[in-house]
Amino acid sequence: MDWGSLFMIALLLLLVVGLAIHWMNFERIYRRLSELSSSVSRDELYEKISTQHGSNFSAMASASWVAFFVALVYNILPPRIPKLLSLGFPMIASYYGLVLFAVLVAIVATIFLYVSRGFPVWLRLSDIYSIYPMSLNDKRLCTLSILLLWISSISSIYNSISYPYVSWMSEIASWLLLLVALVLLFIPVFKEFLEASR
């Protein structure tokens, strides 16, 4: 099993753990409030406890998740360049082709985030922060994830263009940045869970 596969498994596990903890946080709040009023549904509760963190942060949060999906696809891409070339996608091996590919992934990710608003409340990635109180430092950490994701994407673009001469150091660094960025995106979720566990 190569580095990419190991990091991909770690990323998926982290994403599942983050969403599971988010669900646990929400269910804990729901159970407490349902003792006071059993007629409140989960969707109604979500709307009532949602906190607005400002339009700038909301836009940044959505941009962070879009950047995450773009960086993820870029990290998966380099070993698949030969297959894409054989299927008749020569542009994928050029800088401009990779930029166009990023734009397409960003559009799909944006549509996915919009559609996810119809998912169960704990699966709405774009609204994940709305039930958590967030300090300025928490917001800065989430914002930092965009920078890490862009660096990860640039490193993966370099590996894609130079494939099969891939720098294993830049490949590992790219995956590590992606992992750290995902941790930062879930910081409010983990923080709430740890505080509630005390």
N, C-alpha and C positions, 0 to 999 in steps of 0.2 A: 504494500500500500504506500503510495507516494505522499509527499508533504501536503499537497493540495487536498487529497481525499481526507486526510486526518484533520486538517483545519476545517474542511467543509462539515465534517461530522461534529466537531467542536462548536462550530457556528450554529448549526441546526439545534444542537442540544441546548446551547445558551438561549437561543430564541424561544424554544419550547419552555425552558425553565422560567425565562422572563415573563412569558404570557401566563404560565401556570401560577406564578407568584402574584401577578396582577389579578388573576381570577380569584385567588385566595384572599387577597386584600379586599376586593369588592364584595365577596361573599361574606366576609367577616363583618363588614359594615352593614350589609343587607340583613344578616341574622340579628344584629343588634337592634336595628330600626324596625324590623318586622315584629319584634316583641312588643313594640309600642303601637304599631298599626299593621295588621296582617293584610290589609287590602292594597298595599303598595306593591306594584310590580317592579321587576328589576329595571326595565326601561324607564319607568317613572322615577325611580330612585336615582338612576344615573343622571337624569335631567336635573333633579333637585339638588344633587350634591356637586354638580359640575361647577368648576371654578374657571373663570375667564382669566387667562394669564396675559392678555393683550394680543393685539393682531400681529405685532412683530414676532412675538414668540411663537404664535400659532403657525405663521408662515415659515419660520425657521424650523419648527418641529416637522412640518410636512416636507420641507426641503431636505431635512436630515434623513428621513426615511427613504425619500426618492434617491438621494445620494448613496444610501446604504445598498439599495438594490442595484444601482449602476455599478458600484464598486464590487459587489458580489459577482455580478455577471462578468465583469472584467477579469476578476481573479480566476473564474472558471474557464475563461476563454483560451489562454495561450496553448494548452495541450490539444485543443480542438481546432486550431488554425488549419493544419493539413486537411482535416476532414471537410472543413468549410470551403477550402480552396478546391478540393476535388468535386464538391457539389456545385461549383460555379459561382463562388462569391469571392472573386479576386480582390475586391475593394476592402475586404475585412483585414487584409494584411497591410493596409496603408494607414497613415495617420488620419487622413480625411475620412476614410471608411470607418475607422474606429470611433471618430467623433460623431459621425452620423449614426452609428450603432448606439452610442451613448444617448443620443437624443431620442431615438426610438424606444430604448429601454426606459428612459425617464418618462416618456409619454405613457407607456404601458403601466409603469409604477404609479403614476399620478392617477390614472383611471382606476387602478386597483385600490388605492387609498380612498378614492371617492366612493367606489362600490362597497368598500368594507364598512362604511357607515351603516349599512343594512345588516351587518353581521351581529352576532351576540355582542353585548357591550364589552366584554373582556377581549374581543378580537379586533376592536377598532383601533388600529395602530395610530391613525392620525389624531385620535381623541384620547390617547392613552394617558396623557398628563392631566386631563381635566378634573380628575377626582383627587389629585394630590396637591397639598400645599407645597409651593416651591419657592425656595429662597433665591436671591440673586445669584448666589454661587452655584446652585443646582442648574439654573438656566445657562450660566456660563459654561458649565461642564457639558451640557447638551449641545450648546453652540460649538464647543471645541470639536465635537464629533464630526462636524462638516469638514473642518480642516484635515482631520485624520483620514476621512474618507476620500477626499480629493487627492491627498498624497498617495494613498493606497491605489487609487485609480490610475494616477500618472505612472506609478511604478509598474502596474499591470499592463498599461499601454506600451511601455518600453519593452516589457517581456514579450508582448504579442507581436510587436514589429520585428524584434530580433530573433523570434522563434525559428529554429530549435536551440539557438544559443542563448538560453535563459540563464540569468544570474540567480543561483539558488538563494543568495543572500537577499536580493531584492524581492524574490518570490516569498520568502519566509517573512520578511519585513512587511510586505504588503498584506499578507494574511493576518499577521499580528496586529497591525493597525486596524484592520477590519474588526477583529475580535475586541480590541480596546474600545473602538468606537461604539460597538453594540452594547458593551457594558455601560458606557457613558449614557447611551440612549435609555437604558433601563435604570439609571441611578435613582430617580424618584421612587420607582417601584420597589427596588431593593431596600432603599432607605426606610420607606414606610413599613416594610415587612420586618426589618430588624428592630425598629422602634416599637412595633406592636408586640414583638416577641419578648421584650424585656419584662 
